[in-house]
């Protein structure tokens, strides 16, 4: 599965729950929050001040 910045957090966690650790390690500790489920990876990175390209690269390893 190819992960993209347009994928929602909910979709990512549903399809690849093992990737949660990458987001948690990056400082996204609100993965269980209902609002985060509809947020795209790009939006979440913006809120947390993270480089979306770096996170996507790590998620696709």
N, C-alpha and C positions, 0 to 999 in steps of 0.2 A: 504494500500500500504506500502510495506517495502522499506525504503530508504537505499541505500547502497553507499559506498564511490566511487564506479565506475559510479554512475549516474552523468550525466552532469548537470550543473547549469540550462541550458535551459530546460532539461527534468523535473527537479524538479519543476521549476517555472511554467511549462505548466500543470503538473499534480497536484501540490499542491501549488498554488500561496500564500496561507496563511502562508507558511513556510518562505517566504522572510524576515519577521521581525526577525526571529532567526538569519539568516545570516547577516542582517544589524546590529543587536545588537552586533554580534561578530566582527564587523569591516569590513565586506565585502560590501563596498559601491559602488562597480562597477558592480552590478547585471545587469544593463541595457547595459553595454558595450558589443558590438558584440563578442569580443574575449572571454568574460567570458561564453557565452552561450554554447560553445563547450568544455569548461574546466570541468573536473570531480570535484566533491566535494573534493576529496582527493588532487587534484592539486591546487585547490583554497585555501585549508587549508595550504598547504605547502608554497604558495606564501605569505600568510598573517601570517605565523608563528603560526597557530592554531593547536590544537590537533584534528585530524580528528575523532578519536573515540568518543571524547567528543561531537563534533558537531553532529555526526550521532546519538548518544544517545539522544541528545536534539531534533533533527528532528523527531525521531521515537516515541516521547512521545505522 
